[in-house]
Amino acid sequence: MHIILNNSSMVPIYEQLMAQIKNMIISGKLKENEVLPSVRALSGELRISSLTVKKAYDRLEEEGFVITVHGKGTYVAATDMQLAMEARRKAVEDDLSAAFTKAKAVGLSKEDILEIVEIILEDY
């Protein structure tokens, strides 16, 4: 599993870890019932605390992305297609929202932003 963490980011490490694992599940890079690295193995590989990995796995389980079987490991949960689509949509909405916030911060008007969106959409 290829995970890149940014120690200087304002985003907590466990959230960065969660986001990357979630993206791998949503994109299909991690398949249903695939076992994730053990907490100890992943913490050693990433050189972070086992508690940080455990917290990320626990939160992913709460959100329904993984299932932990004590003594056996953590597995990718069966993907609910509607849940996966909603997660993808939310990710796009978050990215667009951040882009619009940046556009407003540099002084672009609503019309300027719409013009940029239309230009971009012409390529699709």
N, C-alpha and C positions, 0 to 999 in steps of 0.2 A: 504494500500500500504506500503510495507516494504522497506524503503530507509535508507541507512547508509552513512553518510557523514563524511569525514575525514578533520577536521579543520586544521590539520598540513600538509596536502598535498599541493603541488605546483599547483595542478589543481584547478581552481576557483570552488567555491561551485556550481554556476549555471551550470557549465559544468559537474560536478559530478552528479547533479540532472538530467540533460538532458540525460546523458549516461545511467543511471539506468532506467529511464522511457522508453527510446528508446529500451533498452534490454528487458524490460517487454513486450513491444509491439511486437517486432520481435519474441520473444520466444512464444508469444501467451498467456502469463499470463494476459495481458490486452487485452481485445477483442474489436473488431470493435464496435463503438458507445458507449462504456463504458465511463461513466463520471469519470473524474479525480477529486480529492479533490479540493475544491476552493482554490484560492491563499491564502486567509486568514487562512483557516483551515490547509493547508499544512505547511505554514510558522509557525503557532503556534505549530503544532506537531513536526516540525523539529527544532524549536527555531532559525529560521533564518529570515531575513528581507523579507517582502512581495515583495519588489522590486526584490529580488533575484529569488523568485519563478516565478514572472511575467516575468522576463527576460528569464528564462528557458522555460516557456510555449510559449512565443513569438517566441523563436528560434525553438522550436519543431514545431510550426505552420508554420514557414518559410520553414522548411525542409519537411513539408507535413505529419508529424506523428500525429498531433492533429488539431482539429478545435475548435475555440472559438466562441460561440454564446453569444453575450453580453446580460447579464441579466439572462442567463441560465446556463452557465458553459463551461468547456473545455472538449471535447470528443475525444476519439481515432478515428482517421480518418479511412476511408475505406482503408484497406491495399491492395496496389498494390503488387501482388506476386513477380513481377520482382524487384520492389523497395526493398521489404523486403529481397529478396535473395541477392541483391547487397549489402545491408547494412550488412547482415550476412557475406558475402564474405569479405567486407572491414574490418570488425572486426577481422576476422581470419588473414587477411593480416597484419593488424596492430600488432597483437599479435606475429605473426611469425617474423615480422621485428624487434620488440623489442627483441625477443629471439636471433635473428641473431646478432644484435648489441651487446648484452651482450656476446655472444659467441666470437665475434671478440675482444671485450674488454679484455677477459681473455686469449686471445692468440690462440684460436682454428683456424685451417686452414679451408679452404673451404672443403677439403676432410674430415676433422674431423667432420664438421657440417653435411655434407651429410651422413656420416656413422651413426651419431646419428639419423638423420631423418629416415634413412632406418630401423634402429633397432626399433624405435618407431612405424613406419608403419607396421612392422611385426605383432604387436599386434592387428592391426585393420582388 
